[in-house]
């Protein structure tokens, strides 16, 4: 569910040629830039995806906290019962 943008490799290639970059080098550079950009975009997440991941982590942390508080309360009550 990542958002992809398009890269105008041909336009980039033409701009490189216009400033004097040899055609073969401009072609290789444009393709390398396009491939690198595509690889990076595959690893990006949207704000919505990040929000879902954070919400899941929040729920897991709250479960651990509630479980810990319940365990501490039970241990404290057990210790107080033994002290009587």
Backbone atoms as SQL, in Angstrom:
CREATE TABLE atoms (id INTEGER PRIMARY KEY, chain TEXT, resi INTEGER, resn TEXT, atom TEXT, x REAL, y REAL, z REAL);
INSERT INTO atoms VALUES
  (1, 'A', 1, 'UNK', 'N', 0.813, -1.189, 0.000),
  (2, 'A', 1, 'UNK', 'CA', 0.000, 0.000, 0.000),
  (3, 'A', 1, 'UNK', 'C', 0.859, 1.256, 0.000),
  (4, 'A', 2, 'UNK', 'N', 2.039, 1.166, -0.566),
  (5, 'A', 2, 'UNK', 'CA', 2.902, 2.333, -0.640),
  (6, 'A', 2, 'UNK', 'C', 2.506, 3.208, -1.811),
  (7, 'A', 3, 'UNK', 'N', 2.773, 4.470, -1.685),
  (8, 'A', 3, 'UNK', 'CA', 2.483, 5.407, -2.754),
  (9, 'A', 3, 'UNK', 'C', 3.706, 5.527, -3.642),
  (10, 'A', 4, 'UNK', 'N', 3.525, 5.327, -4.920),
  (11, 'A', 4, 'UNK', 'CA', 4.654, 5.428, -5.838),
  (12, 'A', 4, 'UNK', 'C', 4.510, 6.670, -6.696),
  (13, 'A', 5, 'UNK', 'N', 5.647, 7.221, -7.052),
  (14, 'A', 5, 'UNK', 'CA', 5.667, 8.350, -7.964),
  (15, 'A', 5, 'UNK', 'C', 6.417, 7.917, -9.210),
  (16, 'A', 6, 'UNK', 'N', 6.133, 8.577, -10.300),
  (17, 'A', 6, 'UNK', 'CA', 6.814, 8.211, -11.538),
  (18, 'A', 6, 'UNK', 'C', 8.050, 9.088, -11.714),
  (19, 'A', 7, 'UNK', 'N', 9.053, 8.502, -12.318),
  (20, 'A', 7, 'UNK', 'CA', 10.281, 9.209, -12.614),
  (21, 'A', 7, 'UNK', 'C', 10.434, 9.285, -14.119),
  (22, 'A', 8, 'UNK', 'N', 10.623, 10.480, -14.633),
  (23, 'A', 8, 'UNK', 'CA', 10.757, 10.697, -16.065),
  (24, 'A', 8, 'UNK', 'C', 12.207, 10.457, -16.474),
  (25, 'A', 9, 'UNK', 'N', 12.530, 9.185, -16.726),
  (26, 'A', 9, 'UNK', 'CA', 13.906, 8.824, -17.083),
  (27, 'A', 9, 'UNK', 'C', 14.308, 9.447, -18.409),
  (28, 'A', 10, 'UNK', 'N', 13.363, 9.501, -19.335),
  (29, 'A', 10, 'UNK', 'CA', 13.676, 10.082, -20.639),
  (30, 'A', 10, 'UNK', 'C', 13.976, 11.576, -20.509),
  (31, 'A', 11, 'UNK', 'N', 13.163, 12.272, -19.718),
  (32, 'A', 11, 'UNK', 'CA', 13.399, 13.696, -19.496),
  (33, 'A', 11, 'UNK', 'C', 14.735, 13.949, -18.823),
  (34, 'A', 12, 'UNK', 'N', 15.062, 13.116, -17.838),
  (35, 'A', 12, 'UNK', 'CA', 16.339, 13.231, -17.139),
  (36, 'A', 12, 'UNK', 'C', 17.490, 12.971, -18.119),
  (37, 'A', 13, 'UNK', 'N', 17.337, 11.957, -18.947),
  (38, 'A', 13, 'UNK', 'CA', 18.331, 11.613, -19.961),
  (39, 'A', 13, 'UNK', 'C', 18.553, 12.793, -20.918),
  (40, 'A', 14, 'UNK', 'N', 17.465, 13.406, -21.373),
  (41, 'A', 14, 'UNK', 'CA', 17.569, 14.531, -22.294),
  (42, 'A', 14, 'UNK', 'C', 18.229, 15.741, -21.646),
  (43, 'A', 15, 'UNK', 'N', 17.937, 15.974, -20.383),
  (44, 'A', 15, 'UNK', 'CA', 18.575, 17.087, -19.675),
  (45, 'A', 15, 'UNK', 'C', 20.074, 16.847, -19.526),
  (46, 'A', 16, 'UNK', 'N', 20.461, 15.606, -19.235),
  (47, 'A', 16, 'UNK', 'CA', 21.891, 15.292, -19.134),
  (48, 'A', 16, 'UNK', 'C', 22.588, 15.517, -20.468),
  (49, 'A', 17, 'UNK', 'N', 21.957, 15.055, -21.528),
  (50, 'A', 17, 'UNK', 'CA', 22.539, 15.253, -22.868),
  (51, 'A', 17, 'UNK', 'C', 22.654, 16.735, -23.195),
  (52, 'A', 18, 'UNK', 'N', 21.657, 17.529, -22.786),
  (53, 'A', 18, 'UNK', 'CA', 21.641, 18.955, -23.100),
  (54, 'A', 18, 'UNK', 'C', 22.801, 19.716, -22.452),
  (55, 'A', 19, 'UNK', 'N', 23.278, 19.194, -21.314),
  (56, 'A', 19, 'UNK', 'CA', 24.397, 19.874, -20.646),
  (57, 'A', 19, 'UNK', 'C', 25.740, 19.262, -21.008),
  (58, 'A', 20, 'UNK', 'N', 25.737, 18.347, -21.986),
  (59, 'A', 20, 'UNK', 'CA', 26.994, 17.840, -22.503),
  (60, 'A', 20, 'UNK', 'C', 27.441, 16.478, -22.012),
  (61, 'A', 21, 'UNK', 'N', 26.595, 15.773, -21.285),
  (62, 'A', 21, 'UNK', 'CA', 26.950, 14.423, -20.841),
  (63, 'A', 21, 'UNK', 'C', 26.842, 13.499, -22.053),
  (64, 'A', 22, 'UNK', 'N', 27.861, 12.661, -22.295),
  (65, 'A', 22, 'UNK', 'CA', 27.786, 11.731, -23.435),
  (66, 'A', 22, 'UNK', 'C', 26.527, 10.858, -23.364),
  (67, 'A', 23, 'UNK', 'N', 25.974, 10.524, -24.529),
  (68, 'A', 23, 'UNK', 'CA', 24.694, 9.813, -24.597),
  (69, 'A', 23, 'UNK', 'C', 24.691, 8.509, -23.812),
  (70, 'A', 24, 'UNK', 'N', 25.721, 7.686, -23.970),
  (71, 'A', 24, 'UNK', 'CA', 25.774, 6.393, -23.263),
  (72, 'A', 24, 'UNK', 'C', 25.815, 6.595, -21.753),
  (73, 'A', 25, 'UNK', 'N', 26.603, 7.564, -21.310),
  (74, 'A', 25, 'UNK', 'CA', 26.702, 7.840, -19.873),
  (75, 'A', 25, 'UNK', 'C', 25.378, 8.391, -19.343),
  (76, 'A', 26, 'UNK', 'N', 24.735, 9.250, -20.115),
  (77, 'A', 26, 'UNK', 'CA', 23.444, 9.806, -19.701),
  (78, 'A', 26, 'UNK', 'C', 22.396, 8.707, -19.584),
  (79, 'A', 27, 'UNK', 'N', 22.409, 7.765, -20.527),
  (80, 'A', 27, 'UNK', 'CA', 21.461, 6.651, -20.508),
  (81, 'A', 27, 'UNK', 'C', 21.677, 5.789, -19.264),
  (82, 'A', 28, 'UNK', 'N', 22.945, 5.443, -18.992),
  (83, 'A', 28, 'UNK', 'CA', 23.259, 4.628, -17.819),
  (84, 'A', 28, 'UNK', 'C', 22.882, 5.340, -16.523),
  (85, 'A', 29, 'UNK', 'N', 23.167, 6.625, -16.468),
  (86, 'A', 29, 'UNK', 'CA', 22.866, 7.382, -15.259),
  (87, 'A', 29, 'UNK', 'C', 21.361, 7.486, -15.022),
  (88, 'A', 30, 'UNK', 'N', 20.599, 7.734, -16.081),
  (89, 'A', 30, 'UNK', 'CA', 19.147, 7.831, -15.950),
  (90, 'A', 30, 'UNK', 'C', 18.545, 6.503, -15.494),
  (91, 'A', 31, 'UNK', 'N', 19.011, 5.395, -16.073),
  (92, 'A', 31, 'UNK', 'CA', 18.509, 4.077, -15.665),
  (93, 'A', 31, 'UNK', 'C', 18.904, 3.731, -14.239),
  (94, 'A', 32, 'UNK', 'N', 20.140, 4.055, -13.867),
  (95, 'A', 32, 'UNK', 'CA', 20.592, 3.773, -12.500),
  (96, 'A', 32, 'UNK', 'C', 19.783, 4.575, -11.493),
  (97, 'A', 33, 'UNK', 'N', 19.512, 5.827, -11.797),
  (98, 'A', 33, 'UNK', 'CA', 18.727, 6.667, -10.897),
  (99, 'A', 33, 'UNK', 'C', 17.306, 6.133, -10.764),
  (100, 'A', 34, 'UNK', 'N', 16.718, 5.718, -11.887),
  (101, 'A', 34, 'UNK', 'CA', 15.357, 5.161, -11.869),
  (102, 'A', 34, 'UNK', 'C', 15.300, 3.892, -11.028),
  (103, 'A', 35, 'UNK', 'N', 16.270, 2.986, -11.227),
  (104, 'A', 35, 'UNK', 'CA', 16.296, 1.728, -10.467),
  (105, 'A', 35, 'UNK', 'C', 16.491, 1.979, -8.981),
  (106, 'A', 36, 'UNK', 'N', 17.367, 2.909, -8.649),
  (107, 'A', 36, 'UNK', 'CA', 17.609, 3.226, -7.239),
  (108, 'A', 36, 'UNK', 'C', 16.357, 3.798, -6.597),
  (109, 'A', 37, 'UNK', 'N', 15.706, 4.688, -7.319),
  (110, 'A', 37, 'UNK', 'CA', 14.487, 5.304, -6.796),
  (111, 'A', 37, 'UNK', 'C', 13.381, 4.263, -6.586),
  (112, 'A', 38, 'UNK', 'N', 13.239, 3.329, -7.516),
  (113, 'A', 38, 'UNK', 'CA', 12.234, 2.274, -7.373),
  (114, 'A', 38, 'UNK', 'C', 12.541, 1.393, -6.172),
  (115, 'A', 39, 'UNK', 'N', 13.825, 1.077, -5.964),
  (116, 'A', 39, 'UNK', 'CA', 14.214, 0.233, -4.832),
  (117, 'A', 39, 'UNK', 'C', 13.910, 0.927, -3.506),
  (118, 'A', 40, 'UNK', 'N', 14.148, 2.216, -3.449),
  (119, 'A', 40, 'UNK', 'CA', 13.885, 2.969, -2.215),
  (120, 'A', 40, 'UNK', 'C', 12.392, 3.057, -1.961),
  (121, 'A', 41, 'UNK', 'N', 11.607, 3.312, -3.009),
  (122, 'A', 41, 'UNK', 'CA', 10.160, 3.436, -2.843),
  (123, 'A', 41, 'UNK', 'C', 9.514, 2.144, -2.360),
  (124, 'A', 42, 'UNK', 'N', 10.096, 0.997, -2.686),
  (125, 'A', 42, 'UNK', 'CA', 9.546, -0.284, -2.219),
  (126, 'A', 42, 'UNK', 'C', 9.611, -0.393, -0.705),
  (127, 'A', 43, 'UNK', 'N', 10.588, 0.276, -0.095),
  (128, 'A', 43, 'UNK', 'CA', 10.785, 0.168, 1.343),
  (129, 'A', 43, 'UNK', 'C', 10.045, 1.253, 2.137),
  (130, 'A', 44, 'UNK', 'N', 9.487, 2.236, 1.455),
  (131, 'A', 44, 'UNK', 'CA', 8.787, 3.325, 2.135),
  (132, 'A', 44, 'UNK', 'C', 7.389, 2.887, 2.555),
  (133, 'A', 45, 'UNK', 'N', 6.908, 3.460, 3.633),
  (134, 'A', 45, 'UNK', 'CA', 5.537, 3.206, 4.078),
  (135, 'A', 45, 'UNK', 'C', 4.783, 4.525, 4.117),
  (136, 'A', 46, 'UNK', 'N', 3.484, 4.442, 3.984),
  (137, 'A', 46, 'UNK', 'CA', 2.656, 5.637, 4.045),
  (138, 'A', 46, 'UNK', 'C', 2.373, 5.992, 5.498),
  (139, 'A', 47, 'UNK', 'N', 1.854, 7.193, 5.702),
  (140, 'A', 47, 'UNK', 'CA', 1.490, 7.622, 7.054),
  (141, 'A', 47, 'UNK', 'C', 0.416, 6.706, 7.636),
  (142, 'A', 48, 'UNK', 'N', -0.512, 6.265, 6.795),
  (143, 'A', 48, 'UNK', 'CA', -1.588, 5.386, 7.261),
  (144, 'A', 48, 'UNK', 'C', -1.030, 4.047, 7.727),
  (145, 'A', 49, 'UNK', 'N', -0.076, 3.491, 6.966),
  (146, 'A', 49, 'UNK', 'CA', 0.534, 2.223, 7.365),
  (147, 'A', 49, 'UNK', 'C', 1.305, 2.383, 8.667),
  (148, 'A', 50, 'UNK', 'N', 2.003, 3.494, 8.810),
  (149, 'A', 50, 'UNK', 'CA', 2.762, 3.743, 10.029),
  (150, 'A', 50, 'UNK', 'C', 1.830, 3.909, 11.221),
  (151, 'A', 51, 'UNK', 'N', 0.703, 4.589, 11.018),
  (152, 'A', 51, 'UNK', 'CA', -0.268, 4.784, 12.094),
  (153, 'A', 51, 'UNK', 'C', -0.825, 3.447, 12.570),
  (154, 'A', 52, 'UNK', 'N', -1.085, 2.539, 11.640),
  (155, 'A', 52, 'UNK', 'CA', -1.595, 1.210, 12.011),
  (156, 'A', 52, 'UNK', 'C', -0.548, 0.461, 12.824),
  (157, 'A', 53, 'UNK', 'N', 0.728, 0.490, 12.368),
  (158, 'A', 53, 'UNK', 'CA', 1.802, -0.195, 13.110),
  (159, 'A', 53, 'UNK', 'C', 1.944, 0.373, 14.509),
  (160, 'A', 54, 'UNK', 'N', 1.843, 1.724, 14.633),
  (161, 'A', 54, 'UNK', 'CA', 1.984, 2.348, 15.943),
  (162, 'A', 54, 'UNK', 'C', 0.822, 1.986, 16.855),
  (163, 'A', 55, 'UNK', 'N', -0.380, 1.921, 16.289),
  (164, 'A', 55, 'UNK', 'CA', -1.555, 1.560, 17.088),
  (165, 'A', 55, 'UNK', 'C', -1.415, 0.135, 17.624),
  (166, 'A', 56, 'UNK', 'N', -0.912, -0.777, 16.776),
  (167, 'A', 56, 'UNK', 'CA', -0.704, -2.161, 17.209),
  (168, 'A', 56, 'UNK', 'C', 0.324, -2.221, 18.338),
  (169, 'A', 57, 'UNK', 'N', 1.393, -1.457, 18.223),
  (170, 'A', 57, 'UNK', 'CA', 2.403, -1.432, 19.283),
  (171, 'A', 57, 'UNK', 'C', 1.834, -0.851, 20.571),
  (172, 'A', 58, 'UNK', 'N', 1.017, 0.166, 20.431),
  (173, 'A', 58, 'UNK', 'CA', 0.398, 0.788, 21.600),
  (174, 'A', 58, 'UNK', 'C', -0.466, -0.227, 22.355),
  (175, 'A', 59, 'UNK', 'N', -1.236, -0.996, 21.620),
  (176, 'A', 59, 'UNK', 'CA', -2.093, -2.012, 22.242),
  (177, 'A', 59, 'UNK', 'C', -1.249, -3.068, 22.949),
  (178, 'A', 60, 'UNK', 'N', -0.159, -3.508, 22.300),
  (179, 'A', 60, 'UNK', 'CA', 0.701, -4.521, 22.919),
  (180, 'A', 60, 'UNK', 'C', 1.350, -3.995, 24.191),
  (181, 'A', 61, 'UNK', 'N', 1.796, -2.752, 24.173),
  (182, 'A', 61, 'UNK', 'CA', 2.419, -2.165, 25.363),
  (183, 'A', 61, 'UNK', 'C', 1.411, -2.047, 26.491),
  (184, 'A', 62, 'UNK', 'N', 0.191, -1.598, 26.163),
  (185, 'A', 62, 'UNK', 'CA', -0.842, -1.481, 27.197),
  (186, 'A', 62, 'UNK', 'C', -1.175, -2.838, 27.812),
  (187, 'A', 63, 'UNK', 'N', -1.221, -3.884, 26.982),
  (188, 'A', 63, 'UNK', 'CA', -1.483, -5.224, 27.521),
  (189, 'A', 63, 'UNK', 'C', -0.399, -5.642, 28.501),
  (190, 'A', 64, 'UNK', 'N', 0.858, -5.394, 28.132),
  (191, 'A', 64, 'UNK', 'CA', 1.960, -5.739, 29.031),
  (192, 'A', 64, 'UNK', 'C', 1.890, -4.928, 30.322),
  (193, 'A', 65, 'UNK', 'N', 1.557, -3.650, 30.233),
  (194, 'A', 65, 'UNK', 'CA', 1.480, -2.810, 31.420),
  (195, 'A', 65, 'UNK', 'C', 0.368, -3.273, 32.351),
  (196, 'A', 66, 'UNK', 'N', -0.812, -3.540, 31.796),
  (197, 'A', 66, 'UNK', 'CA', -1.935, -3.995, 32.610),
  (198, 'A', 66, 'UNK', 'C', -1.596, -5.336, 33.257),
  (199, 'A', 67, 'UNK', 'N', -0.989, -6.222, 32.489),
  (200, 'A', 67, 'UNK', 'CA', -0.585, -7.516, 33.044),
  (201, 'A', 67, 'UNK', 'C', 0.424, -7.355, 34.166),
  (202, 'A', 68, 'UNK', 'N', 1.355, -6.451, 33.985),
  (203, 'A', 68, 'UNK', 'CA', 2.357, -6.198, 35.032),
  (204, 'A', 68, 'UNK', 'C', 1.737, -5.622, 36.292),
  (205, 'A', 69, 'UNK', 'N', 0.814, -4.667, 36.128),
  (206, 'A', 69, 'UNK', 'CA', 0.145, -4.080, 37.289),
  (207, 'A', 69, 'UNK', 'C', -0.677, -5.125, 38.031),
  (208, 'A', 70, 'UNK', 'N', -1.355, -5.995, 37.287),
  (209, 'A', 70, 'UNK', 'CA', -2.153, -7.038, 37.932),
  (210, 'A', 70, 'UNK', 'C', -1.256, -8.010, 38.694),
  (211, 'A', 71, 'UNK', 'N', -0.120, -8.357, 38.110),
  (212, 'A', 71, 'UNK', 'CA', 0.818, -9.263, 38.769),
  (213, 'A', 71, 'UNK', 'C', 1.378, -8.630, 40.038),
  (214, 'A', 72, 'UNK', 'N', 1.742, -7.360, 39.958),
  (215, 'A', 72, 'UNK', 'CA', 2.270, -6.671, 41.138),
  (216, 'A', 72, 'UNK', 'C', 1.225, -6.591, 42.248),
  (217, 'A', 73, 'UNK', 'N', -0.010, -6.314, 41.860),
  (218, 'A', 73, 'UNK', 'CA', -1.083, -6.230, 42.850),
  (219, 'A', 73, 'UNK', 'C', -1.309, -7.583, 43.518),
  (220, 'A', 74, 'UNK', 'N', -1.302, -8.644, 42.727),
  (221, 'A', 74, 'UNK', 'CA', -1.500, -9.986, 43.281),
  (222, 'A', 74, 'UNK', 'C', -0.349, -10.344, 44.226),
  (223, 'A', 75, 'UNK', 'N', 0.877, -10.037, 43.838),
  (224, 'A', 75, 'UNK', 'CA', 2.017, -10.326, 44.712),
  (225, 'A', 75, 'UNK', 'C', 1.958, -9.515, 45.996),
  (226, 'A', 76, 'UNK', 'N', 1.588, -8.250, 45.890),
  (227, 'A', 76, 'UNK', 'CA', 1.475, -7.411, 47.085),
  (228, 'A', 76, 'UNK', 'C', 0.395, -7.941, 48.013),
  (229, 'A', 77, 'UNK', 'N', -0.729, -8.352, 47.456),
  (230, 'A', 77, 'UNK', 'CA', -1.805, -8.899, 48.301),
  (231, 'A', 77, 'UNK', 'C', -1.373, -10.212, 48.951),
  (232, 'A', 78, 'UNK', 'N', -0.626, -11.023, 48.240),
  (233, 'A', 78, 'UNK', 'CA', -0.137, -12.284, 48.797),
  (234, 'A', 78, 'UNK', 'C', 0.838, -12.018, 49.941),
  (235, 'A', 79, 'UNK', 'N', 1.716, -11.073, 49.762),
  (236, 'A', 79, 'UNK', 'CA', 2.685, -10.733, 50.813),
  (237, 'A', 79, 'UNK', 'C', 1.968, -10.182, 52.032),
  (238, 'A', 80, 'UNK', 'N', 0.987, -9.305, 51.816),
  (239, 'A', 80, 'UNK', 'CA', 0.228, -8.753, 52.947),
  (240, 'A', 80, 'UNK', 'C', -0.565, -9.841, 53.658),
  (241, 'A', 81, 'UNK', 'N', -1.099, -10.814, 52.928),
  (242, 'A', 81, 'UNK', 'CA', -1.843, -11.911, 53.542),
  (243, 'A', 81, 'UNK', 'C', -0.919, -12.782, 54.378),
  (244, 'A', 82, 'UNK', 'N', 0.299, -12.982, 53.920),
  (245, 'A', 82, 'UNK', 'CA', 1.265, -13.790, 54.670),
  (246, 'A', 82, 'UNK', 'C', 1.754, -13.078, 55.914),
  (247, 'A', 83, 'UNK', 'N', 1.753, -11.763, 55.892),
  (248, 'A', 83, 'UNK', 'CA', 2.237, -10.997, 57.046),
  (249, 'A', 83, 'UNK', 'C', 1.232, -10.989, 58.190),
  (250, 'A', 84, 'UNK', 'N', -0.017, -11.346, 57.978),
  (251, 'A', 84, 'UNK', 'CA', -1.037, -11.343, 59.046),
  (252, 'A', 84, 'UNK', 'C', -0.866, -12.473, 59.971);
